[in-house]
Amino acid sequence: MAIRIVVAEDNYLVREGVRRLLETQPGIDVVATCGDLDALLRAVDAERPDVVLTDIRMPPGDEDEGIQAAERLRTTHPETAVVVLSQFSDPEYALALFEEGSARRAYLLKERVNDLEQLVAAIHEVAAGGSAMDPKVVDALVAAGSRREGSPLDELTPRELEVLAEMASGKNNAAIAESLVVTPQSVEKYIHSIFQKLGLTWQADVHRRVKAVLLFLSDRR
C-alpha cells in the first residue's frame, strides 16, 4: 500500500512544489497539505497519515512548530512518523527531535528537497519505524569540539570511540568494518560493548544505535 503523507509548510509555493514532487513517486500518496501547526494537527486527526513531512518553523509562532508537532504526535498518534525539514544545521534542533526516542523520526535539511531520492528514502525509513539524521547535522556536531570532562564516553576504548564515530557518520556495520579494516563480527562486538558501557539496554521504543550516536554527538557540543 502507498505511504500516506501530510505535508506542512507555510510557504504556498514550496508546499505545492513538494507535493508535486512527491506525487511523482510511486508508492507515495499526499493526502493533505497545510500551512500552520493547528491545520497540521487537524489534518493528522482527519487523515491518519503514515508520515508527516513538516517544516520546522511555521505559524503561529514561526519558532519550532515542527518539533512541537512531532512531540504531540508521539502521544496522540504514535504510529505516525515525522520528517522535519529545516534550514538550520544547529544540532540543538535535531537533538530536541530525538530526545524522547528516535523511532519514526527524521531530521533533514531543507535542501534535501532538491535530492528527491534521499528525501523519499528518509520517508520510507521512518514509515518502517526507523530514523534518519542529515549528514550535515552529523558533521556539525562532530566538528563542534573536543569531548567534555566526566563524559560517559570516557568508559569507551579508543577503538570503540572510532566505531561510534563511524556510526555517527551514518555507516552500517559492513561499511564500518571496511573503513576500520576489521571483520563485521568484530564491529558487532564493539557495538555490543558500546551499548553496555553507555547503559543502552534494549527498549522497544528506542533505537539503541541512534541513541548511542546522539550521546556521542551531544557530548561534542
Backbone as a printed PyTorch tensor [residue, N CA C, xyz], in Angstrom:
tensor([[[ 0.8300, -1.1900,  0.0000],
         [ 0.0000,  0.0000,  0.0000],
         [ 0.8690,  1.2460,  0.0000]],

        [[ 0.3430,  2.3280, -0.5540],
         [ 1.0830,  3.5840, -0.6260],
         [ 1.2790,  4.1830,  0.7630]],

        [[ 2.3880,  4.8810,  0.9410],
         [ 2.6320,  5.6310,  2.1670],
         [ 1.8350,  6.9310,  2.0950]],

        [[ 0.9550,  7.1350,  3.0540],
         [ 0.0900,  8.3100,  3.0650],
         [ 0.7730,  9.4350,  3.8300]],

        [[ 0.8750, 10.6200,  3.1920],
         [ 1.6700, 11.7160,  3.7390],
         [ 0.8460, 12.9900,  3.8590]],

        [[ 1.0600, 13.6940,  4.9640],
         [ 0.5840, 15.0680,  5.1330],
         [ 1.7950, 15.9850,  5.0600]],

        [[ 1.7190, 17.0070,  4.2210],
         [ 2.8150, 17.9700,  4.0460],
         [ 2.4330, 19.2760,  4.7420]],

        [[ 3.3120, 19.7660,  5.6240],
         [ 3.0710, 21.0230,  6.3400],
         [ 4.1920, 22.0070,  6.0320]],

        [[ 3.8230, 23.1190,  5.4160],
         [ 4.7870, 24.1620,  5.0120],
         [ 4.0080, 25.4470,  4.8110]],

        [[ 4.4600, 26.5460,  5.4510],
         [ 3.6710, 27.7730,  5.3840],
         [ 3.8180, 28.5120,  4.0590]],

        [[ 4.9100, 28.2900,  3.3310],
         [ 5.1010, 28.9290,  2.0300],
         [ 4.3450, 28.1400,  0.9640]],

        [[ 3.3500, 28.7800,  0.3590],
         [ 2.4750, 28.0600, -0.5780],
         [ 3.2550, 27.4660, -1.7450]],

        [[ 4.1630, 28.2450, -2.3240],
         [ 4.8880, 27.7490, -3.4870],
         [ 5.7610, 26.5500, -3.1350]],

        [[ 6.4290, 26.6240, -1.9820],
         [ 7.2480, 25.4900, -1.5400],
         [ 6.3710, 24.2850, -1.2470]],

        [[ 5.2480, 24.5410, -0.5810],
         [ 4.3320, 23.4500, -0.2300],
         [ 3.8310, 22.7220, -1.4650]],

        [[ 3.4060, 23.4860, -2.4530],
         [ 2.9030, 22.8710, -3.6830],
         [ 4.0210, 22.1940, -4.4660]],

        [[ 5.2110, 22.7790, -4.4190],
         [ 6.3340, 22.1620, -5.1020],
         [ 6.6770, 20.8080, -4.5090]],

        [[ 6.7050, 20.7440, -3.1750],
         [ 6.9890, 19.4700, -2.5050],
         [ 5.8960, 18.4580, -2.8120]],

        [[ 4.6570, 18.9050, -2.7530],
         [ 3.5370, 17.9880, -3.0400],
         [ 3.6680, 17.3890, -4.4360]],

        [[ 3.9400, 18.2300, -5.4210],
         [ 4.0230, 17.7450, -6.7960],
         [ 5.2110, 16.8100, -6.9960]],

        [[ 6.3320, 17.1130, -6.3250],
         [ 7.4840, 16.2250, -6.4210],
         [ 7.1660, 14.8510, -5.8300]],

        [[ 6.5460, 14.8530, -4.6590],
         [ 6.2430, 13.5790, -4.0120],
         [ 5.2290, 12.7730, -4.8090]],

        [[ 4.2930, 13.4620, -5.4450],
         [ 3.2610, 12.7520, -6.2010],
         [ 3.8090, 12.0910, -7.4540]],

        [[ 5.0480, 12.4270, -7.8320],
         [ 5.6700, 11.7340, -8.9710],
         [ 6.2610, 10.3940, -8.5580]],

        [[ 6.3160, 10.1540, -7.2580],
         [ 6.9680,  8.9510, -6.7540],
         [ 5.9690,  7.8200, -6.5440]],

        [[ 6.2610,  6.6420, -7.0890],
         [ 5.3640,  5.5070, -6.8670],
         [ 5.3490,  5.1050, -5.3920]],

        [[ 4.1870,  4.7320, -4.9140],
         [ 4.0760,  4.2770, -3.5350],
         [ 3.9440,  5.3880, -2.5190]],

        [[ 3.7400,  6.6360, -2.9830],
         [ 3.5530,  7.7610, -2.0740],
         [ 2.2690,  8.4920, -2.4450]],

        [[ 1.4410,  8.7610, -1.4400],
         [ 0.1580,  9.4260, -1.6490],
         [ 0.0570, 10.6120, -0.6990]],

        [[ 0.1000, 11.8380, -1.2460],
         [-0.0560, 13.0370, -0.4170],
         [-1.5490, 13.2500, -0.1770]],

        [[-1.9710, 13.0590,  1.0720],
         [-3.4000, 13.0950,  1.3880],
         [-3.8670, 14.4610,  1.8690]],

        [[-2.9310, 15.3330,  2.2700],
         [-3.3200, 16.6780,  2.7130],
         [-2.0850, 17.5690,  2.7460]],

        [[-2.3210, 18.8700,  2.5640],
         [-1.2750, 19.8690,  2.7480],
         [-1.8210, 20.9520,  3.6660]],

        [[-0.9420, 21.5870,  4.4290],
         [-1.3940, 22.6200,  5.3540],
         [-0.2640, 23.6040,  5.6130]],

        [[-0.6340, 24.7680,  6.2020],
         [ 0.3300, 25.8430,  6.3240],
         [ 0.6260, 26.3060,  7.7230]],

        [[ 0.0490, 25.6560,  8.7470],
         [ 0.3600, 26.0460, 10.1190],
         [ 0.1760, 24.8560, 11.0500]],

        [[ 0.5970, 25.0190, 12.2990],
         [ 0.5920, 23.9140, 13.2540],
         [-0.8110, 23.3910, 13.5250]],

        [[-1.7760, 24.2780, 13.7490],
         [-3.1330, 23.8300, 14.0590],
         [-3.7320, 23.0440, 12.8970]],

        [[-3.5130, 23.5370, 11.6760],
         [-4.0290, 22.8300, 10.4990],
         [-3.3630, 21.4640, 10.3530]],

        [[-2.0870, 21.3950, 10.6880],
         [-1.3820, 20.1140, 10.6240],
         [-1.9880, 19.1070, 11.5880]],

        [[-2.2050, 19.5210, 12.8120],
         [-2.7610, 18.5990, 13.8090],
         [-4.1690, 18.1500, 13.4180]],

        [[-4.9550, 19.0650, 12.8560],
         [-6.2930, 18.6810, 12.3920],
         [-6.2090, 17.6940, 11.2350]],

        [[-5.2680, 17.9200, 10.3340],
         [-5.1130, 17.0220,  9.1860],
         [-4.7120, 15.6230,  9.6270]],

        [[-3.8530, 15.5400, 10.6270],
         [-3.4500, 14.2250, 11.1310],
         [-4.6340, 13.5130, 11.7800]],

        [[-5.4190, 14.2530, 12.5430],
         [-6.6230, 13.6580, 13.1460],
         [-7.5690, 13.1300, 12.0770]],

        [[-7.7330, 13.8970, 10.9920],
         [-8.6990, 13.5260,  9.9570],
         [-8.1890, 12.4370,  9.0290]],

        [[-6.9150, 12.4820,  8.6620],
         [-6.3880, 11.6020,  7.6200],
         [-5.6380, 10.3870,  8.1400]],

        [[-5.1620, 10.4580,  9.3800],
         [-4.3670,  9.3610,  9.9520],
         [-3.2330,  8.9380,  9.0130]],

        [[-2.3510,  9.8710,  8.6470],
         [-1.3040,  9.5460,  7.6760],
         [-0.2470,  8.6280,  8.2630]],

        [[ 0.5390,  8.0220,  7.3870],
         [ 1.6820,  7.2270,  7.8280],
         [ 2.8470,  8.1270,  8.2050]],

        [[ 2.9980,  9.2360,  7.4630],
         [ 4.1360, 10.1320,  7.6560],
         [ 3.6830, 11.5870,  7.5610]],

        [[ 4.2210, 12.4160,  8.4310],
         [ 4.0910, 13.8730,  8.3250],
         [ 5.4290, 14.4230,  7.8690]],

        [[ 5.4010, 15.2280,  6.8180],
         [ 6.5960, 15.9310,  6.3390],
         [ 6.3720, 17.4020,  6.6470]],

        [[ 7.1280, 17.9410,  7.6010],
         [ 6.8320, 19.2850,  8.0850],
         [ 8.0540, 20.1830,  8.1360]],

        [[ 7.8240, 21.4580,  7.8410],
         [ 8.8430, 22.4760,  8.0440],
         [ 9.0390, 22.6430,  9.5480]],

        [[10.2320, 23.0350,  9.9500],
         [10.4800, 23.2020, 11.3810],
         [ 9.8030, 24.4550, 11.9260]],

        [[ 9.6810, 25.4930, 11.0870],
         [ 9.0640, 26.7460, 11.5270],
         [ 7.8610, 27.0790, 10.6640]],

        [[ 6.7650, 27.4090, 11.3300],
         [ 5.5560, 27.8400, 10.6380],
         [ 4.6540, 28.5240, 11.6510]],

        [[ 3.5790, 29.1790, 11.1980],
         [ 2.6670, 29.8250, 12.1450],
         [ 2.0790, 28.7930, 13.1190]],

        [[ 1.7180, 29.2230, 14.3480],
         [ 1.5540, 30.6360, 14.7200],
         [ 2.8040, 31.3440, 15.2250]],

        [[ 3.8360, 30.6390, 15.6210],
         [ 4.9660, 31.3040, 16.2510],
         [ 6.2060, 31.4310, 15.4040]],

        [[ 6.2760, 30.6610, 14.3130],
         [ 7.4700, 30.6460, 13.4680],
         [ 8.7280, 30.3890, 14.2950]],

        [[ 8.6400, 29.3840, 15.1810],
         [ 9.7750, 29.0380, 16.0310],
         [10.2110, 27.5930, 15.7680]],

        [[ 9.6040, 26.6500, 16.4840],
         [ 9.9530, 25.2370, 16.2960],
         [ 8.6970, 24.3750, 16.2340]],

        [[ 7.7030, 24.8670, 15.4930],
         [ 6.4120, 24.1610, 15.4400],
         [ 6.5360, 22.7340, 14.9160]],

        [[ 7.4790, 22.4800, 14.0210],
         [ 7.6700, 21.1220, 13.5300],
         [ 8.0850, 20.1760, 14.6360]],

        [[ 8.9770, 20.6320, 15.5230],
         [ 9.3910, 19.8350, 16.6770],
         [ 8.2140, 19.6500, 17.6300]],

        [[ 7.4540, 20.7320, 17.8540],
         [ 6.2830, 20.6480, 18.7250],
         [ 5.2930, 19.6100, 18.2050]],

        [[ 5.0540, 19.6360, 16.8910],
         [ 4.1300, 18.6720, 16.2930],
         [ 4.6210, 17.2500, 16.5070]],

        [[ 5.9140, 17.0200, 16.3030],
         [ 6.4730, 15.6790, 16.4970],
         [ 6.2910, 15.2110, 17.9280]],

        [[ 6.4630, 16.1200, 18.8890],
         [ 6.2930, 15.7560, 20.2940],
         [ 4.8380, 15.4050, 20.5980]],

        [[ 3.9060, 16.2140, 20.0970],
         [ 2.4880, 15.9440, 20.3550],
         [ 2.0440, 14.6350, 19.7150]],

        [[ 2.4780, 14.4110, 18.4970],
         [ 2.0460, 13.2120, 17.7780],
         [ 2.6040, 11.9390, 18.4030]],

        [[ 3.7030, 12.0470, 19.1170],
         [ 4.2410, 10.8730, 19.7960],
         [ 3.2200, 10.3120, 20.7850]],

        [[ 2.3920, 11.2250, 21.3460],
         [ 1.3510, 10.8040, 22.2980],
         [ 0.0240, 10.5380, 21.6080]],

        [[-0.3990, 11.4610, 20.7380],
         [-1.7350, 11.3420, 20.1530],
         [-1.8020, 10.3780, 18.9790]],

        [[-0.7210, 10.2820, 18.2130],
         [-0.6850,  9.3870, 17.0530],
         [ 0.6920,  8.7260, 16.9690]],

        [[ 0.9850,  7.8130, 17.8870],
         [ 2.3350,  7.2430, 17.9640],
         [ 2.7720,  6.4840, 16.7240]],

        [[ 1.8270,  6.0270, 15.8920],
         [ 2.1940,  5.2860, 14.6920],
         [ 2.4890,  6.2050, 13.5000]],

        [[ 2.2550,  7.5040, 13.6670],
         [ 2.5440,  8.4490, 12.5960],
         [ 3.9960,  8.9000, 12.6790]],

        [[ 4.7510,  8.6820, 11.6270],
         [ 6.1520,  9.0900, 11.5860],
         [ 6.2520, 10.5640, 11.1960]],

        [[ 7.3620, 11.1990, 11.5460],
         [ 7.5480, 12.6240, 11.2730],
         [ 8.9330, 12.8660, 10.6790]],

        [[ 8.9530, 13.5420,  9.5440],
         [10.2020, 14.0270,  8.9500],
         [10.1900, 15.5470,  9.0650]],

        [[11.1420, 16.0950,  9.8130],
         [11.2440, 17.5370,  9.9840],
         [12.2590, 18.0880,  8.9940]],

        [[11.8280, 19.0700,  8.2130],
         [12.7170, 19.7480,  7.2760],
         [13.1080, 21.0990,  7.8640]],

        [[14.4000, 21.3780,  7.8770],
         [14.8750, 22.6160,  8.4900],
         [15.9910, 23.2270,  7.6710]],

        [[16.0890, 24.5500,  7.7080],
         [17.2300, 25.2130,  7.0700],
         [18.3780, 25.3600,  8.0540]],

        [[18.1800, 24.8570,  9.2780],
         [19.1730, 25.0160, 10.3290],
         [19.9220, 23.7170, 10.5850]],

        [[21.2380, 23.7650, 10.4980],
         [22.0460, 22.6030, 10.8480],
         [22.4210, 22.6300, 12.3240]],

        [[21.8350, 23.5650, 13.0750],
         [22.0780, 23.6660, 14.5150],
         [21.7150, 22.3460, 15.1870]],

        [[22.6710, 21.7100, 15.8540],
         [22.4160, 20.4020, 16.4690],
         [21.2910, 20.4040, 17.4960]],

        [[21.0430, 21.5460, 18.1340],
         [20.0380, 21.5890, 19.1900],
         [18.6690, 21.1370, 18.6920]],

        [[18.3120, 21.5270, 17.4830],
         [17.0070, 21.1500, 16.9530],
         [16.9140, 19.6380, 16.7450]],

        [[17.9540, 19.0660, 16.1660],
         [17.9380, 17.6210, 15.9250],
         [17.8910, 16.8520, 17.2300]],

        [[18.6810, 17.2840, 18.2070],
         [18.6870, 16.5940, 19.4930],
         [17.3310, 16.7110, 20.1820]],

        [[16.6690, 17.8630, 20.0320],
         [15.3350, 18.0280, 20.6130],
         [14.3380, 17.0670, 19.9780]],

        [[14.4410, 16.8750, 18.6670],
         [13.5240, 15.9760, 17.9720],
         [13.6810, 14.5500, 18.4660]],

        [[14.9150, 14.1260, 18.7150],
         [15.1910, 12.7380, 19.0940],
         [15.2120, 12.5160, 20.6010]],

        [[14.9520, 13.5550, 21.3780],
         [15.1240, 13.4680, 22.8300],
         [14.2840, 12.3560, 23.4630]],

        [[13.0590, 12.1850, 22.9990],
         [12.1650, 11.1880, 23.5900],
         [12.1930,  9.8610, 22.8440]],

        [[13.1640,  9.6730, 21.9790],
         [13.2660,  8.4410, 21.2070],
         [13.4240,  8.7450, 19.7310]],

        [[14.0540,  7.8310, 19.0330],
         [14.3820,  8.0820, 17.6340],
         [13.4550,  7.3810, 16.6530]],

        [[12.6740,  6.4220, 17.1360],
         [11.8300,  5.6530, 16.2290],
         [10.8470,  6.5510, 15.4940]],

        [[10.7410,  6.3650, 14.1680],
         [ 9.7910,  7.0910, 13.3280],
         [10.0520,  8.5980, 13.2860]],

        [[11.3080,  8.9950, 13.4240],
         [11.6360, 10.4140, 13.3660],
         [12.8500, 10.6320, 12.4580]],

        [[12.8250, 11.7350, 11.6900],
         [13.9530, 12.1020, 10.8410],
         [14.1120, 13.6120, 10.8580]],

        [[15.3670, 14.0540, 10.7920],
         [15.6830, 15.4800, 10.7390],
         [16.5650, 15.6970,  9.5170]],

        [[16.0400, 16.4240,  8.5390],
         [16.7590, 16.6770,  7.3000],
         [16.8270, 18.1810,  7.0290]],

        [[17.8980, 18.6060,  6.3990],
         [17.9690, 19.9870,  5.9660],
         [17.0530, 20.1950,  4.7690]],

        [[16.5150, 21.3930,  4.6700],
         [15.5100, 21.6770,  3.6500],
         [16.0490, 21.5130,  2.2330]],

        [[17.3520, 21.6450,  2.0910],
         [17.9520, 21.4810,  0.7740],
         [17.7820, 20.0660,  0.2410]],

        [[17.4390, 19.1260,  1.1150],
         [17.2440, 17.7430,  0.6750],
         [16.0260, 17.5990, -0.2240]],

        [[15.1580, 18.6160, -0.2400],
         [14.0170, 18.5800, -1.1530],
         [14.5130, 18.5010, -2.5940]],

        [[15.6910, 19.0790, -2.8330],
         [16.2700, 19.0130, -4.1750],
         [16.8850, 17.6590, -4.4850]],

        [[17.0760, 16.8510, -3.4540],
         [17.5880, 15.4920, -3.6160],
         [16.4490, 14.5400, -3.3200]],

        [[15.5700, 14.3830, -4.3020],
         [14.3350, 13.6570, -4.0850],
         [14.5840, 12.2260, -3.6320]],

        [[15.6220, 11.6180, -4.1570],
         [15.9240, 10.2310, -3.7890],
         [16.2060, 10.1080, -2.2960]],

        [[16.9790, 11.0270, -1.7500],
         [17.2980, 10.9790, -0.3280],
         [16.0710, 11.2930,  0.5220]],

        [[15.2660, 12.2540,  0.0880],
         [14.0530, 12.5850,  0.8250],
         [13.1000, 11.4010,  0.8630]],

        [[12.8960, 10.7620, -0.2690],
         [11.9990,  9.6030, -0.3280],
         [12.5570,  8.4580,  0.5030]],

        [[13.8710,  8.2880,  0.4990],
         [14.4860,  7.2350,  1.3070],
         [14.2140,  7.4720,  2.7890]],

        [[14.2920,  8.7290,  3.2390],
         [14.0120,  9.0440,  4.6390],
         [12.5470,  8.7880,  4.9720]],

        [[11.6600,  9.1080,  4.0440],
         [10.2300,  8.8460,  4.2570],
         [ 9.9750,  7.3540,  4.4320]],

        [[10.5620,  6.5590,  3.5770],
         [10.3950,  5.1050,  3.6920],
         [11.0050,  4.5830,  4.9970]],

        [[12.1390,  5.1530,  5.3950],
         [12.8190,  4.6990,  6.6080],
         [11.9580,  4.9310,  7.8420]],

        [[11.4100,  6.1380,  7.9870],
         [10.6060,  6.4210,  9.1760],
         [ 9.2720,  5.6940,  9.1330]],

        [[ 8.7120,  5.5220,  7.9300],
         [ 7.4460,  4.7860,  7.8120],
         [ 7.6150,  3.3510,  8.2810]],

        [[ 8.8290,  2.8180,  8.1380],
         [ 9.1160,  1.4450,  8.5600],
         [ 9.5400,  1.3700, 10.0220]],

        [[ 9.5330,  2.5190, 10.7200],
         [ 9.8740,  2.5190, 12.1400],
         [11.2900,  2.9590, 12.4390]],

        [[12.0610,  3.3160, 11.4140],
         [13.4470,  3.7180, 11.6080],
         [13.6030,  5.2050, 11.8310]],

        [[14.8180,  5.6890, 11.6110],
         [15.1090,  7.1000, 11.8440],
         [16.2060,  7.5490, 10.8920]],

        [[16.3640,  8.8720, 10.7780],
         [17.3970,  9.4180,  9.8950],
         [17.7960, 10.7990, 10.3820]],

        [[19.0810, 11.1120, 10.1870],
         [19.5850, 12.4360, 10.5120],
         [20.4360, 12.9300,  9.3590]],

        [[20.2650, 14.1890,  9.0100],
         [21.0010, 14.7440,  7.8820],
         [22.5080, 14.6650,  8.1200]],

        [[23.2640, 14.1980,  7.1320],
         [24.7200, 14.1000,  7.2970],
         [25.3780, 15.4200,  7.6630]],

        [[24.8490, 16.5380,  7.1950],
         [25.4520, 17.8260,  7.5250],
         [25.2780, 18.1740,  9.0010]],

        [[24.1810, 17.7150,  9.5980],
         [23.9860, 17.9310, 11.0300],
         [24.9910, 17.0940, 11.8080]],

        [[25.1820, 15.8600, 11.3660],
         [26.1910, 14.9990, 11.9820],
         [27.5660, 15.6560, 11.8990]],

        [[27.9030, 16.1670, 10.7260],
         [29.1980, 16.8250, 10.5460],
         [29.3570, 18.0070, 11.4970]],

        [[28.2850, 18.7960, 11.6550],
         [28.3550, 19.9700, 12.5220],
         [28.5980, 19.5720, 13.9700]],

        [[27.9740, 18.4770, 14.3870],
         [28.1470, 18.0080, 15.7560],
         [29.5440, 17.4590, 15.9870]],

        [[29.9930, 16.6480, 15.0590],
         [31.3070, 16.0220, 15.2080],
         [32.4140, 17.0670, 15.2070]],

        [[32.2230, 18.1400, 14.4330],
         [33.2380, 19.1870, 14.3220],
         [33.1520, 20.2300, 15.4240]],

        [[32.2030, 20.0720, 16.3370],
         [31.9390, 21.1290, 17.3130],
         [33.0510, 21.3080, 18.3490]],

        [[33.8360, 20.2710, 18.5910],
         [34.9150, 20.4310, 19.5590],
         [35.2350, 19.1570, 20.2840]],

        [[36.1310, 19.2410, 21.2190],
         [36.5740, 18.0590, 21.9540],
         [35.5330, 17.6700, 22.9950]],

        [[35.6360, 16.4530, 23.4750],
         [34.6730, 15.9470, 24.4390],
         [34.8550, 16.6230, 25.7990]],

        [[33.7440, 16.7120, 26.5110],
         [33.7940, 17.3070, 27.8380],
         [34.3600, 16.3170, 28.8520]],

        [[34.8400, 16.8660, 29.9820],
         [35.3080, 16.0040, 31.0570],
         [34.1090, 15.3520, 31.7380]],

        [[34.3280, 14.1720, 32.3060],
         [33.2640, 13.4810, 33.0110],
         [32.2350, 12.8720, 32.0980]],

        [[32.5930, 12.6170, 30.8620],
         [31.6600, 12.0680, 29.8890],
         [31.4980, 10.5730, 30.0700]],

        [[30.2790, 10.0260, 29.8250],
         [30.1210,  8.5650, 29.8310],
         [30.9480,  7.9000, 28.7470]],

        [[31.3350,  8.6840, 27.7410],
         [32.1590,  8.1270, 26.6750],
         [33.5780,  7.8380, 27.1410]],

        [[33.9550,  8.3530, 28.3220],
         [35.2870,  8.0840, 28.8410],
         [35.5000,  6.6020, 29.1220]],

        [[34.3970,  5.8640, 29.2530],
         [34.4880,  4.4300, 29.5110],
         [34.8480,  3.6410, 28.2590]],

        [[34.7240,  4.2670, 27.1080],
         [34.9640,  3.5470, 25.8530],
         [36.4500,  3.5210, 25.5140]],

        [[36.8680,  2.4250, 24.8880],
         [38.2400,  2.3220, 24.4180],
         [38.4230,  3.1810, 23.1650]],

        [[39.6680,  3.4870, 22.7910],
         [39.8840,  4.2460, 21.5540],
         [39.2420,  3.5860, 20.3350]],

        [[39.3120,  2.2670, 20.2440],
         [38.7060,  1.5810, 19.0990],
         [37.1900,  1.6940, 19.1410]],

        [[36.5880,  1.6050, 20.3210],
         [35.1360,  1.7440, 20.4370],
         [34.7010,  3.1570, 20.0610]],

        [[35.5020,  4.1620, 20.4140],
         [35.1920,  5.5340, 20.0060],
         [35.2640,  5.6820, 18.4880]],

        [[36.2230,  5.0060, 17.8800],
         [36.3200,  5.0340, 16.4210],
         [35.0710,  4.4340, 15.7940]],

        [[34.6220,  3.3100, 16.3430],
         [33.4140,  2.6540, 15.8220],
         [32.2090,  3.5730, 15.9900]],

        [[32.1060,  4.2050, 17.1590],
         [30.9720,  5.1000, 17.4110],
         [31.0030,  6.3040, 16.4800]],

        [[32.1800,  6.8290, 16.2120],
         [32.2970,  7.9540, 15.2720],
         [31.8650,  7.5330, 13.8780]],

        [[32.2140,  6.3120, 13.4860],
         [31.7850,  5.8020, 12.1810],
         [30.2660,  5.6470, 12.1460]],

        [[29.6790,  5.1870, 13.2420],
         [28.2270,  5.0880, 13.3340],
         [27.5880,  6.4610, 13.1820]],

        [[28.2270,  7.4850, 13.7980],
         [27.6800,  8.8410, 13.7450],
         [27.6960,  9.4070, 12.3390]],

        [[28.5940,  8.8960, 11.4990],
         [28.6480,  9.3720, 10.1180],
         [27.6250,  8.6750,  9.2370]],

        [[26.8500,  7.7520,  9.8340],
         [25.7660,  7.0980,  9.1070],
         [26.1170,  5.7630,  8.4880]],

        [[27.2820,  5.2100,  8.8190],
         [27.6960,  3.9510,  8.2030],
         [27.0540,  2.7420,  8.8870]],

        [[26.7550,  1.7180,  8.0950],
         [26.2800,  0.4640,  8.6610],
         [27.4780, -0.3810,  9.0790]],

        [[27.2000, -1.5620,  9.6420],
         [28.2860, -2.3820, 10.1740],
         [29.2890, -2.7870,  9.1080]],

        [[28.8020, -3.1350,  7.9270],
         [29.6990, -3.5600,  6.8570],
         [30.6310, -2.4280,  6.4450]],

        [[30.0870, -1.2130,  6.3330],
         [30.9010, -0.0610,  5.9390],
         [31.9070,  0.2950,  7.0280]],

        [[31.4960,  0.1540,  8.2910],
         [32.4270,  0.4060,  9.3960],
         [33.5780, -0.5930,  9.3530]],

        [[33.2440, -1.8510,  9.1320],
         [34.2760, -2.8860,  9.0550],
         [35.2780, -2.5800,  7.9560]],

        [[34.7760, -2.1480,  6.8190],
         [35.6540, -1.8280,  5.6930],
         [36.5350, -0.6250,  6.0080]],

        [[35.9570,  0.3990,  6.6330],
         [36.7000,  1.6160,  6.9430],
         [37.8020,  1.3680,  7.9660]],

        [[37.5130,  0.5380,  8.9720],
         [38.4760,  0.2980, 10.0460],
         [39.3300, -0.9450,  9.8230]],

        [[39.0830, -1.6230,  8.7050],
         [39.8330, -2.8370,  8.3300],
         [39.7420, -3.8810,  9.4430]],

        [[38.5170, -4.1860,  9.8270],
         [38.2350, -5.2620, 10.7750],
         [37.0860, -6.0890, 10.2140]],

        [[36.7790, -7.1930, 10.8530],
         [35.6960, -8.0380, 10.3790],
         [34.3530, -7.4860, 10.8540]],

        [[33.2650, -7.7890, 10.1310],
         [31.9330, -7.3760, 10.6000],
         [31.6100, -7.9430, 11.9790]],

        [[32.0960, -9.1410, 12.2730],
         [31.8630, -9.7330, 13.5880],
         [32.5150, -8.9030, 14.6930]],

        [[33.7160, -8.3920, 14.3930],
         [34.3880, -7.5320, 15.3760],
         [33.6030, -6.2520, 15.6090]],

        [[33.0550, -5.6940, 14.5340],
         [32.2420, -4.4800, 14.6620],
         [31.0390, -4.7450, 15.5550]],

        [[30.3860, -5.8870, 15.3680],
         [29.2350, -6.2380, 16.2000],
         [29.6250, -6.3150, 17.6730]],

        [[30.8080, -6.8780, 17.9520],
         [31.2670, -6.9810, 19.3380],
         [31.5490, -5.5960, 19.9240]],

        [[32.1730, -4.7300, 19.1240],
         [32.4410, -3.3780, 19.5960],
         [31.1320, -2.6420, 19.9080]],

        [[30.1640, -2.7690, 19.0180],
         [28.8910, -2.0730, 19.2120],
         [28.1710, -2.6100, 20.4450]],

        [[28.2050, -3.9240, 20.6350],
         [27.5900, -4.5080, 21.8260],
         [28.2400, -3.9520, 23.0880]],

        [[29.5670, -3.8370, 23.0750],
         [30.2790, -3.2930, 24.2270],
         [29.9330, -1.8270, 24.4470]],

        [[29.8120, -1.0730, 23.3430],
         [29.4300,  0.3390, 23.4450],
         [28.0710,  0.4770, 24.1120]],

        [[27.1030, -0.3250, 23.6710],
         [25.7600, -0.2590, 24.2530],
         [25.8000, -0.5550, 25.7480]],

        [[26.5690, -1.5710, 26.1290],
         [26.6550, -1.9440, 27.5410],
         [27.2640, -0.8160, 28.3690]],

        [[28.3740, -0.2500, 27.8990],
         [29.0570,  0.7870, 28.6590],
         [28.2460,  2.0750, 28.7550]],

        [[27.4190,  2.3390, 27.7520],
         [26.5900,  3.5530, 27.7760],
         [25.2430,  3.3250, 28.4490]],

        [[25.0270,  2.0930, 28.9120],
         [23.7740,  1.7900, 29.6030],
         [22.5640,  1.7700, 28.7160]],

        [[22.7570,  1.4030, 27.4510],
         [21.6520,  1.4060, 26.4940],
         [21.0760,  0.0020, 26.3750]],

        [[20.3340, -0.3920, 27.3880],
         [19.6520, -1.6760, 27.3330],
         [18.4810, -1.5670, 26.3800]],

        [[18.0580, -2.6950, 25.8470],
         [17.0090, -2.6930, 24.8150],
         [15.6840, -2.1730, 25.3370]],

        [[15.1050, -1.2510, 24.6060],
         [13.7470, -0.7700, 24.8470],
         [13.0370, -0.7480, 23.5090]],

        [[11.7980, -1.1810, 23.4950],
         [11.0900, -1.3230, 22.2170],
         [10.9530, -0.0040, 21.4810]],

        [[10.8680,  1.1100, 22.2220],
         [10.5890,  2.3870, 21.5600],
         [11.8450,  3.2370, 21.3610]],

        [[13.0140,  2.6710, 21.6160],
         [14.2450,  3.4430, 21.4540],
         [15.2150,  2.6700, 20.5710]],

        [[15.6730,  3.3210, 19.5360],
         [16.6530,  2.7280, 18.6330],
         [18.0220,  2.9310, 19.2650]],

        [[18.6090,  1.8520, 19.7990],
         [19.8410,  1.9960, 20.5660],
         [20.9760,  2.5920, 19.7350]],

        [[21.0330,  2.2210, 18.4940],
         [22.1280,  2.7090, 17.6510],
         [22.0810,  4.2280, 17.5340]],

        [[20.9010,  4.7700, 17.2670],
         [20.7650,  6.2200, 17.1560],
         [20.9660,  6.8760, 18.5130]],

        [[20.4900,  6.2320, 19.5660],
         [20.6620,  6.7950, 20.9060],
         [22.1370,  6.9130, 21.2530]],

        [[22.9250,  5.8890, 20.9170],
         [24.3630,  5.9430, 21.1630],
         [25.0070,  7.0740, 20.3760]],

        [[24.6030,  7.2200, 19.1230],
         [25.1400,  8.2870, 18.2860],
         [24.7860,  9.6530, 18.8640]],

        [[23.5550,  9.8090, 19.3490],
         [23.1480, 11.0900, 19.9250],
         [23.9640, 11.4190, 21.1720]],

        [[24.2630, 10.3970, 21.9870],
         [25.1150, 10.6280, 23.1500],
         [26.4940, 11.1040, 22.7020]],

        [[27.0060, 10.4700, 21.6750],
         [28.3130, 10.8460, 21.1420],
         [28.3030, 12.2720, 20.6090]],

        [[27.2850, 12.5860, 19.8160],
         [27.2260, 13.8970, 19.1760],
         [26.9730, 15.0110, 20.1800]],

        [[26.0300, 14.7920, 21.0970],
         [25.7190, 15.8350, 22.0820],
         [26.9030, 16.0860, 22.9930]],

        [[27.7320, 15.0740, 23.1780],
         [28.9020, 15.2160, 24.0450],
         [29.9840, 16.0680, 23.4130]],

        [[29.8690, 16.3190, 22.1050],
         [30.9080, 17.0700, 21.3990],
         [30.4960, 18.5260, 21.1620]],

        [[29.3730, 18.9330, 21.7540],
         [28.9420, 20.3120, 21.5430],
         [29.8650, 21.2720, 22.2710]]])
